Amino acid sequence: MPKVVARGAKTARATTGTGNSEKAAAKTAGVAAKIAPAAAKIDISGYQAALKWLSERPDIERMRVVKYDESHFKLDRMRALLGAMGNPHEAIKTVHVAGTVGKGSTCAMIAHMLTECRYTVGIYTSPHFVDVRERIAIGDRMITKPAMVEMAKRVQAAAAKANVEPTFFEAMTAMAFKYFADEAVDIAVIEVGLGGRLDSTNVLTPLVSVVTTIDFDHTRILGETLPKIAREKAGIFKRGVPAIVFDSQPEVNRTFIEVADKVGAELRIVNKDIEFSSRFCTSPELGPHTRVCYYTKQSRIEHLPVPLPGEHQAINCGLALAAVECVRAAGFNCPENLVTGGLAKTKVMGRMDLISDRPQILVDGAHNPASLNALMRCVGAHVPYDSMVCVFGCCQDKDVGEMLDRLNLGADKVIFTRAAGNPRAADPVELQKLFQERSGKMSQVARTVGEAILLALRATSPDDLVCVTGSFYVVGDAMKFLHEQTGSQTRRSHPV
């Protein structure tokens, strides 16, 4: 990537307005309403029109006030929409992945392994960083713009037919299911958006259900305790469908066992029912990395390198291996050499992602205390630098204090900012005040992510590191800004 020059950067103070939050609350109240005739009549004549139609959908991801109940997260609405489309989700085989942290990485590992086994693999993830089409892909190819337009038309027509108003996420989910069905993918890896039990993706009956690490996130919505959060995530378990989790706290394990018994799912706990171990090591070929051993009656995998940096990725790797083994048991041909070869090719955009090495700029969508703690540990183990300046912004509904404590573990200086157009974003001035109460380290406030990056670059030397983190939206803004500054395509960035 060409060098980014820090010119004309100025510190700015940001303020929080009320207009967006009022609009968001109003939209939330109307999520379950019938579709408005005017909205149904919008002519989706091209890609920009499709984006406009999507942007007018109520967007739970960006709302500051969300009531998590059956009136707002309504699977009946999703089933009606899909029914009007001919139930495309019933035409595809799927792997369903929920969890607090590690969903995206686990989905990526599963998809890469199955792709290497010569299957056509769809992958549906959220949120996106730069382009909404990132959410829907087959292999490493995003959905095309013409296909996006066609899918939007199909969903719009189905919504009118079913007389329902889909949310943004429901519309995107329906588009993904229809696209994968039309393209006749062999299998699709589907990431849950929020929670699990009431998530729009939970209309599926997959080949295997996977729940990644449970931690505190969206506590106002999903519950204040780990068992309550685990129960919502385990809502994706289905009768007769294998369910894969990793060995966790006893109360979390008990919750998984209880839910699995109640619905009739066969629960398999990696590192308990499935023999598993991991170790951190260094080699001349791979540098610092983690290796795992995985043993079942069908598999004996020893000292396998985890493709993504960070000791926490060992857990995701174990879950992904177990999921692929369930897919193989369902009739897919997944030779061990192809499985491990596909795993080695795994890359994940926006996670420990070095998008520039002159200067060093690393982005990571860590958006809760657990993922931020993993990031700080991972950077320390894998990235050589003299000093680290963090560009940080997060959503106000997170455990902000805990996130700042984790940030303080690694950052030498912090520049607080906020993503554009995100009403859930915390006021960076308030973030700085809270950080100053908890840390004596230097900090500044910038009005935009772009200004924050320029400030960070002015404060660093060639041997330092700029780390952008705190939310997917902040990372997305950083990628857009750097692309505009340099003309480089940040989508082709590479994980450390």
C-alpha positions as CSV (number, residue, x, y, z in Angstrom):
1,M,0.0,0.0,0.0
2,P,1.4,3.5,-0.8
3,K,2.3,5.6,2.1
4,V,-0.4,7.6,3.8
5,V,0.8,11.1,4.6
6,A,-0.6,12.8,7.7
7,R,-1.3,16.3,6.6
8,G,-3.5,19.0,8.1
9,A,-4.9,16.7,10.9
10,K,-6.7,18.6,13.6
11,T,-8.1,17.4,16.9
12,A,-11.9,17.9,17.0
13,R,-14.5,17.4,19.7
14,A,-17.6,15.4,18.7
15,T,-21.1,15.9,20.0
16,T,-24.0,13.4,20.2
17,G,-27.2,14.5,18.5
18,T,-30.7,13.2,19.3
19,G,-32.3,13.2,15.9
20,N,-31.0,9.8,14.9
21,S,-31.9,8.1,18.1
22,E,-35.5,9.4,17.9
23,K,-35.8,8.2,14.4
24,A,-34.3,4.8,15.4
25,A,-36.7,4.4,18.3
26,A,-39.6,5.2,16.0
27,K,-38.4,2.6,13.5
28,T,-38.0,0.1,16.3
29,A,-41.6,0.6,17.4
30,G,-42.8,0.0,13.8
31,V,-40.7,-3.0,12.9
32,A,-43.6,-5.4,13.1
33,A,-45.9,-3.1,11.2
34,K,-47.5,-4.0,7.8
35,I,-45.6,-2.9,4.7
36,A,-46.4,0.6,3.6
37,P,-47.8,0.8,0.0
38,A,-45.3,3.5,-0.9
39,A,-42.3,1.3,0.2
40,A,-43.7,-1.6,-1.8
41,K,-43.9,0.5,-4.9
42,I,-40.3,1.6,-5.0
43,D,-38.9,0.8,-8.4
44,I,-35.7,-1.3,-7.9
45,S,-34.4,-0.5,-11.4
46,G,-30.6,-0.8,-10.6
47,Y,-28.0,-1.3,-8.0
48,Q,-28.3,2.2,-6.4
49,A,-32.1,1.7,-6.2
50,A,-31.6,-1.6,-4.5
51,L,-29.3,0.0,-1.9
52,K,-31.9,2.7,-1.4
53,W,-34.6,0.2,-0.8
54,L,-32.5,-1.7,1.7
55,S,-31.5,1.5,3.5
56,E,-35.2,2.2,4.1
57,R,-35.6,-1.1,5.9
58,P,-35.7,-0.8,9.8
59,D,-32.0,-1.6,10.7
60,I,-31.7,-3.3,14.1
61,E,-27.9,-3.2,13.9
62,R,-27.8,0.6,14.0
63,M,-30.7,1.2,16.5
64,R,-29.8,2.6,19.9
65,V,-33.0,1.2,21.5
66,V,-33.9,-2.4,20.7
67,K,-36.5,-4.5,22.6
68,Y,-35.5,-8.1,22.2
69,D,-38.9,-9.9,22.2
70,E,-41.1,-11.8,19.8
71,S,-42.9,-8.6,18.6
72,H,-39.7,-7.1,17.2
73,F,-37.6,-10.2,16.4
74,K,-40.5,-12.1,14.8
75,L,-39.7,-15.4,13.1
76,D,-43.3,-15.6,11.8
77,R,-42.6,-12.5,9.7
78,M,-39.4,-14.2,8.3
79,R,-41.3,-17.5,7.6
80,A,-44.0,-15.6,5.8
81,L,-41.5,-13.7,3.6
82,L,-39.6,-16.9,2.8
83,G,-42.9,-18.7,2.1
84,A,-43.8,-16.1,-0.5
85,M,-40.4,-16.8,-2.1
86,G,-40.9,-20.6,-2.3
87,N,-38.9,-21.3,0.9
88,P,-35.4,-21.2,-0.6
89,H,-33.8,-22.0,2.7
90,E,-35.3,-25.5,2.5
91,A,-33.4,-26.1,-0.7
92,I,-29.9,-25.6,0.7
93,K,-27.8,-27.6,3.1
94,T,-26.4,-25.4,5.8
95,V,-24.0,-25.0,8.8
96,H,-25.5,-22.6,11.4
97,V,-23.1,-20.7,13.6
98,A,-24.0,-18.5,16.7
99,G,-21.9,-17.3,19.6
100,T,-20.5,-14.1,21.3
101,V,-17.0,-14.1,19.9
102,G,-15.3,-16.0,17.1
103,K,-18.4,-16.5,14.8
104,G,-16.8,-14.9,11.8
105,S,-13.5,-16.7,12.1
106,T,-15.2,-20.1,12.7
107,C,-17.4,-19.5,9.6
108,A,-14.4,-18.7,7.5
109,M,-12.5,-21.8,8.6
110,I,-15.5,-24.0,7.9
111,A,-16.1,-22.4,4.5
112,H,-12.4,-22.7,3.4
113,M,-12.2,-26.3,4.4
114,L,-15.3,-27.3,2.5
115,T,-14.3,-25.2,-0.5
116,E,-10.9,-27.1,-0.6
117,C,-13.0,-30.3,-0.6
118,R,-14.3,-29.1,-4.0
119,Y,-17.7,-28.0,-2.9
120,T,-19.4,-24.8,-3.9
121,V,-19.8,-23.0,-0.6
122,G,-22.1,-20.0,0.2
123,I,-21.2,-17.9,3.2
124,Y,-23.5,-15.3,4.9
125,T,-22.0,-13.1,7.5
126,S,-22.5,-9.7,9.2
127,P,-21.9,-6.9,9.5
128,H,-20.0,-5.7,6.5
129,F,-17.0,-3.3,6.5
130,V,-17.1,-1.4,3.2
131,D,-19.5,-3.0,0.8
132,V,-22.9,-4.5,1.8
133,R,-22.2,-7.3,-0.7
134,E,-19.5,-8.7,1.6
135,R,-22.3,-10.3,3.6
136,I,-23.3,-12.7,0.7
137,A,-20.6,-14.6,-1.0
138,I,-19.9,-17.9,-2.8
139,G,-16.3,-18.9,-2.1
140,D,-14.3,-15.7,-2.2
141,R,-16.6,-14.0,-4.6
142,M,-19.2,-11.5,-3.3
143,I,-22.6,-11.5,-4.9
144,T,-22.6,-9.5,-8.1
145,K,-24.4,-6.2,-8.4
146,P,-26.9,-7.5,-11.0
147,A,-27.6,-10.5,-8.7
148,M,-28.0,-8.2,-5.8
149,V,-30.6,-6.2,-7.7
150,E,-32.5,-9.3,-8.7
151,M,-32.5,-10.6,-5.1
152,A,-33.8,-7.3,-3.8
153,K,-36.6,-7.4,-6.4
154,R,-37.5,-10.9,-5.3
155,V,-37.7,-9.9,-1.7
156,Q,-39.6,-6.8,-2.3
157,A,-42.2,-8.7,-4.3
158,A,-42.4,-11.4,-1.7
159,A,-42.9,-8.8,1.1
160,A,-45.8,-7.3,-0.8
161,K,-47.3,-10.7,-1.4
162,A,-47.0,-11.7,2.2
163,N,-48.0,-8.2,3.4
164,V,-45.1,-7.9,5.8
165,E,-42.3,-5.3,6.2
166,P,-38.9,-7.0,6.5
167,T,-36.1,-5.4,8.5
168,F,-32.8,-4.8,6.8
169,F,-31.4,-8.0,8.2
170,E,-34.4,-10.0,7.3
171,A,-34.2,-8.7,3.8
172,M,-30.5,-9.5,3.5
173,T,-31.0,-13.0,5.0
174,A,-33.8,-13.8,2.5
175,M,-31.7,-12.5,-0.3
176,A,-28.8,-14.7,0.8
177,F,-31.0,-17.8,1.0
178,K,-32.6,-17.2,-2.4
179,Y,-29.2,-16.4,-4.0
180,F,-27.6,-19.6,-2.6
181,A,-30.7,-21.7,-3.7
182,D,-30.6,-20.2,-7.3
183,E,-26.9,-20.8,-7.5
184,A,-27.4,-24.4,-6.3
185,V,-24.5,-24.2,-3.8
186,D,-23.6,-27.5,-2.3
187,I,-23.7,-26.1,1.2
188,A,-23.9,-22.7,2.9
189,V,-22.3,-21.5,6.1
190,I,-24.7,-19.1,7.9
191,E,-23.7,-16.8,10.7
192,V,-26.3,-15.7,13.2
193,G,-26.8,-11.9,13.4
194,L,-27.9,-11.4,17.0
195,G,-28.5,-13.9,19.8
196,G,-29.8,-17.1,18.1
197,R,-33.3,-18.1,19.4
198,L,-35.1,-15.1,17.7
199,D,-32.5,-14.4,14.9
200,S,-33.8,-14.2,11.4
201,T,-31.5,-17.1,10.3
202,N,-33.1,-19.4,12.9
203,V,-35.7,-20.7,10.4
204,L,-33.0,-23.2,9.2
205,T,-32.7,-26.9,9.9
206,P,-29.0,-27.2,9.3
207,L,-26.7,-30.2,9.1
208,V,-24.9,-29.0,12.3
209,S,-25.4,-26.1,14.8
210,V,-22.3,-24.5,16.2
211,V,-22.1,-22.1,19.2
212,T,-18.7,-20.3,19.6
213,T,-17.4,-18.8,22.9
214,I,-20.0,-17.3,25.2
215,D,-19.1,-14.0,26.8
216,F,-20.8,-10.7,27.9
217,D,-22.1,-8.8,25.0
218,H,-25.5,-7.2,24.2
219,T,-26.3,-7.9,27.9
220,R,-29.2,-5.4,27.8
221,I,-30.8,-7.5,25.1
222,L,-29.7,-11.1,25.7
223,G,-29.3,-11.2,29.5
224,E,-27.0,-10.1,32.3
225,T,-25.5,-13.6,33.0
226,L,-23.5,-16.1,30.9
227,P,-26.2,-18.8,31.3
228,K,-28.9,-16.4,30.0
229,I,-26.8,-15.4,27.1
230,A,-25.9,-19.1,26.4
231,R,-29.6,-20.0,26.4
232,E,-30.3,-17.4,23.7
233,K,-27.4,-18.7,21.6
234,A,-28.4,-22.3,22.1
235,G,-31.8,-21.4,20.7
236,I,-30.4,-22.5,17.3
237,F,-30.2,-26.2,18.5
238,K,-32.7,-28.4,16.5
239,R,-34.1,-31.8,17.1
240,G,-31.9,-34.5,15.5
241,V,-29.2,-32.0,14.5
242,P,-25.7,-32.3,16.0
243,A,-24.8,-29.3,18.2
244,I,-21.1,-28.3,18.7
245,V,-19.8,-26.2,21.5
246,F,-16.5,-25.7,23.3
247,D,-15.9,-26.7,26.9
248,S,-16.8,-23.7,29.0
249,Q,-17.7,-22.6,32.5
250,P,-19.8,-25.3,34.3
251,E,-22.9,-23.2,34.4
252,V,-22.6,-22.5,30.6
253,N,-22.1,-26.2,29.9
254,R,-25.1,-27.1,32.0
255,T,-27.2,-24.6,30.0
256,F,-26.1,-26.1,26.7
257,I,-26.8,-29.6,28.0
258,E,-30.3,-28.6,29.3
259,V,-31.3,-26.9,26.0
260,A,-30.0,-29.8,23.9
261,D,-31.8,-32.4,26.0
262,K,-35.0,-30.3,25.8
263,V,-35.0,-30.0,22.0
264,G,-33.5,-33.4,21.2
265,A,-30.2,-32.2,19.8
266,E,-27.0,-34.4,20.1
267,L,-24.6,-32.1,21.9
268,R,-20.8,-32.6,21.4
269,I,-18.5,-30.6,23.6
270,V,-15.0,-30.0,22.1
271,N,-12.3,-30.6,24.8
272,K,-14.7,-32.8,26.7
273,D,-16.6,-35.3,24.4
274,I,-14.0,-34.6,21.7
275,E,-10.3,-34.9,22.7
276,F,-8.6,-31.6,21.9
277,S,-5.5,-29.7,22.9
278,S,-3.6,-26.6,21.8
279,R,-0.2,-25.1,22.3
280,F,1.6,-21.8,21.3
281,C,4.9,-22.2,19.5
282,T,7.3,-20.5,17.1
283,S,8.8,-21.9,13.9
284,P,11.1,-20.4,11.2
285,E,8.3,-21.0,8.6
286,L,5.3,-19.7,10.4
287,G,6.7,-17.5,13.2
288,P,4.6,-17.4,16.4
289,H,1.5,-19.5,16.0
290,T,-0.8,-22.0,17.7
291,R,-1.1,-25.7,16.9
292,V,-3.9,-28.0,17.8
293,C,-4.5,-31.7,18.2
294,Y,-8.0,-33.1,17.5
295,Y,-9.0,-36.8,18.1
296,T,-12.2,-38.6,17.4
297,K,-13.1,-42.1,16.2
298,Q,-13.0,-40.8,12.6
299,S,-10.2,-38.3,12.8
300,R,-6.7,-38.1,14.2
301,I,-5.2,-34.6,13.6
302,E,-1.9,-33.8,15.3
303,H,0.0,-30.5,15.7
304,L,-2.1,-28.7,13.0
305,P,-1.2,-25.0,12.7
306,V,-4.1,-22.7,13.3
307,P,-4.3,-20.3,10.3
308,L,-5.3,-17.2,12.2
309,P,-3.2,-15.4,14.8
310,G,-4.0,-15.5,18.4
311,E,-4.3,-18.3,21.0
312,H,-8.1,-17.8,21.1
313,Q,-8.3,-19.0,17.5
314,A,-7.5,-22.5,18.7
315,I,-11.0,-22.7,20.1
316,N,-12.6,-21.6,16.8
317,C,-10.4,-24.1,14.9
318,G,-11.5,-26.9,17.1
319,L,-15.2,-26.0,16.6
320,A,-14.7,-25.7,12.8
321,L,-13.0,-29.1,12.6
322,A,-15.9,-30.7,14.6
323,A,-18.4,-29.0,12.3
324,V,-16.8,-30.3,9.2
325,E,-16.7,-33.8,10.7
326,C,-20.5,-33.5,11.1
327,V,-20.8,-32.4,7.5
328,R,-18.8,-35.4,6.5
329,A,-21.0,-37.7,8.5
330,A,-24.0,-36.2,6.6
331,G,-22.5,-37.6,3.3
332,F,-20.0,-35.0,2.2
333,N,-16.6,-36.3,1.0
334,C,-14.1,-34.4,3.1
335,P,-10.7,-36.1,3.0
336,E,-8.4,-35.1,5.9
337,N,-5.6,-33.8,3.6
338,L,-8.1,-31.4,1.8
339,V,-9.6,-30.3,5.1
340,T,-6.3,-29.4,6.6
341,G,-5.1,-27.8,3.3
342,G,-8.3,-25.7,3.2
343,L,-7.9,-24.6,6.8
344,A,-4.4,-23.4,6.0
345,K,-5.7,-21.0,3.4
346,T,-8.2,-19.3,5.7
347,K,-8.1,-15.5,5.8
348,V,-10.6,-13.2,7.5
349,M,-11.2,-9.6,6.5
350,G,-11.1,-7.1,9.4
351,R,-9.6,-9.4,12.0
352,M,-6.0,-8.9,12.9
353,D,-5.8,-7.4,9.5
354,L,-2.6,-5.5,8.5
355,I,-4.0,-3.3,5.8
356,S,-0.8,-1.2,5.4
357,D,2.8,-2.0,6.3
358,R,4.2,1.4,5.4
359,P,3.1,2.7,7.9
360,Q,1.9,-0.2,9.9
361,I,-1.9,0.0,10.2
362,L,-3.8,-2.9,11.7
363,V,-7.6,-3.1,11.9
364,D,-9.6,-5.5,14.0
365,G,-13.4,-5.5,14.6
366,A,-13.1,-6.4,18.3
367,H,-16.3,-5.0,19.7
368,N,-16.6,-6.4,23.3
369,P,-14.3,-6.9,26.3
370,A,-13.4,-10.5,25.4
371,S,-12.5,-9.8,21.8
372,L,-10.6,-6.7,22.7
373,N,-8.6,-8.6,25.3
374,A,-7.8,-11.3,22.7
375,L,-6.7,-8.5,20.3
376,M,-4.3,-6.9,22.7
377,R,-2.7,-10.3,23.6
378,C,-2.6,-11.2,19.9
379,V,-0.9,-8.0,18.8
380,G,1.7,-8.4,21.6
381,A,2.5,-11.9,20.4
382,H,2.5,-11.5,16.6
383,V,3.3,-7.9,15.7
384,P,6.7,-6.3,16.3
385,Y,6.4,-2.6,17.1
386,D,8.0,0.0,19.4
387,S,4.8,1.9,20.4
388,M,1.1,1.4,19.6
389,V,-1.4,4.2,19.0
390,C,-5.0,2.9,19.0
391,V,-7.8,4.6,17.1
392,F,-10.9,3.6,19.1
393,G,-14.6,4.0,18.9
394,C,-17.3,1.7,20.2
395,C,-21.1,1.4,20.6
396,Q,-22.6,2.9,23.7
397,D,-24.6,-0.2,24.5
398,K,-21.4,-2.2,25.2
399,D,-19.6,-2.7,28.5
400,V,-17.5,0.4,27.8
401,G,-15.6,0.5,31.0
402,E,-14.4,-3.1,30.6
403,M,-13.4,-2.4,27.0
404,L,-11.4,0.6,28.0
405,D,-9.6,-1.5,30.6
406,R,-8.7,-4.1,27.9
407,L,-7.6,-1.3,25.6
408,N,-5.3,0.1,28.3
409,L,-3.5,-3.2,28.5
410,G,-1.8,-2.6,25.1
411,A,-2.2,0.9,23.9
412,D,0.4,3.5,24.6
413,K,-1.8,6.3,23.3
414,V,-5.5,6.4,22.3
415,I,-7.4,8.6,19.9
416,F,-11.1,8.3,20.5
417,T,-13.5,8.8,17.6
418,R,-16.9,7.6,16.2
419,A,-18.1,5.9,13.0
420,A,-20.1,8.1,10.7
421,G,-23.8,7.5,10.5
422,N,-24.0,5.1,13.5
423,P,-26.5,6.4,16.1
424,R,-25.4,3.7,18.5
425,A,-21.8,5.1,18.6
426,A,-20.6,6.3,22.0
427,D,-19.6,10.0,22.3
428,P,-15.8,10.0,21.9
429,V,-15.5,12.9,24.4
430,E,-17.2,10.8,27.0
431,L,-15.0,7.8,26.1
432,Q,-11.9,10.0,26.7
433,K,-13.2,11.2,30.1
434,L,-13.9,7.6,31.2
435,F,-10.5,6.5,30.0
436,Q,-8.7,9.3,31.8
437,E,-10.4,8.2,35.0
438,R,-9.0,4.7,34.5
439,S,-5.6,5.4,32.9
440,G,-2.8,8.0,33.0
441,K,-2.0,7.4,29.3
442,M,-2.2,10.1,26.6
443,S,-5.4,10.4,24.6
444,Q,-7.1,12.7,22.1
445,V,-10.4,13.0,20.5
446,A,-11.1,13.3,16.7
447,R,-14.3,14.1,15.0
448,T,-14.0,11.4,12.3
449,V,-12.2,8.1,11.9
450,G,-10.2,9.7,9.0
451,E,-9.0,12.5,11.3
452,A,-8.2,10.0,14.0
453,I,-6.0,8.1,11.6
454,L,-4.1,11.2,10.5
455,L,-3.6,12.2,14.1
456,A,-2.3,8.7,14.9
457,L,0.1,8.8,11.9
458,R,1.5,12.1,13.1
459,A,2.2,10.6,16.5
460,T,4.0,7.5,15.3
461,S,7.5,6.6,13.9
462,P,8.2,4.0,11.2
463,D,8.6,1.3,13.8
464,D,5.3,2.1,15.6
465,L,1.9,0.6,15.0
466,V,-1.5,2.2,14.5
467,C,-4.3,-0.2,15.6
468,V,-7.9,0.7,14.6
469,T,-10.5,-1.2,16.7
470,G,-13.7,-1.0,18.9
471,S,-16.4,-1.7,16.3
472,F,-17.0,-3.0,12.8
473,Y,-18.2,0.4,11.8
474,V,-15.0,2.2,12.9
475,V,-13.0,-0.4,11.0
476,G,-15.2,0.0,8.0
477,D,-14.7,3.8,8.0
478,A,-10.9,3.3,8.3
479,M,-10.9,1.0,5.3
480,K,-12.9,3.5,3.3
481,F,-10.7,6.4,4.3
482,L,-7.4,4.6,3.5
483,H,-8.8,3.4,0.1
484,E,-9.7,7.0,-0.7
485,Q,-6.3,8.3,0.4
486,T,-4.2,5.8,-1.4
487,G,-6.3,4.2,-4.1
488,S,-5.3,0.8,-2.7
489,Q,-7.9,-1.9,-2.5
490,T,-8.1,-2.8,1.2
491,R,-10.3,-5.8,0.6
492,R,-7.1,-7.6,-0.5
493,S,-5.4,-6.9,2.8
494,H,-3.8,-9.7,4.6
495,P,-4.1,-11.0,8.2
496,V,-0.9,-10.9,10.2
